[in-house]
């Protein structure tokens, strides 16, 4: 019988990959002795819709399609302040948005559970006359950050389908 081939020495990339993986585990708190799986806010962002409560400053980004007025299609964005109110017991939700451009929008909605996740559905009304409906696709928060992704359908004089991302930070 022959002998087994000697193991090849670790490559430089192999060492880098191993060090990178170890760093990631330490940075997220998953390798720390006795650490809980959810010990790091970066490892598991909150999925509790009530964590969206508060005043957030950030961006409102949109990718618009199928607009009646062609110049309204495409990418749009603005800086906004979002005042988010969540009433988990009453299953209600609202965002009062104040854009740096002077535009204000109200996003009242309801909370419902779909397949074990919270979905927010509602309407929007803006001071420029835009109206429509929305449904959340995802959201998460950490201590200082939030992201809310929405599907929006305008229903007034403009009829765009919008993929929107609202992001914010606060202290």
Beta strands, then each sheet from edge to edge (+ up, - down):
strand 1: 54-65
strand 2: 74-87
strand 3: 92-99
strand 4: 104-114
strand 5: 117-126
strand 6: 131-141
strand 7: 145-154
strand 8: 161-169
sheet 1: 1+ 2- 3+ 4- 5+ 6- 7+ 8- 1+
end
